[in-house]
Amino acid sequence: MEQEIYLTTPYVTLGQLLKIADVISSGGQAKWFLSEYGEDIFVNGENDFRRGRKLYPNDQVEIKNVGRFVMKAQS
């Protein structure tokens, strides 16, 4: 399922996205989640699991067995 994430700032980091999308319950879990499931995370079709990876409008993040997230600019 594809979920649209509306950005209220110019970008969010991959770690922030995990919390916004309710993949994790706290920001402190991001490092652990990315280290455990990094091979299943794709940003714009490429494997990338850096917590600080900046996500801009139109970027797509796919996490296997979790879902697909599309960043949108809030108008």
Order of alpha helices (4+ residues) and beta strands (2+ residues): beta-beta-alpha-alpha-beta-beta-beta-beta-beta
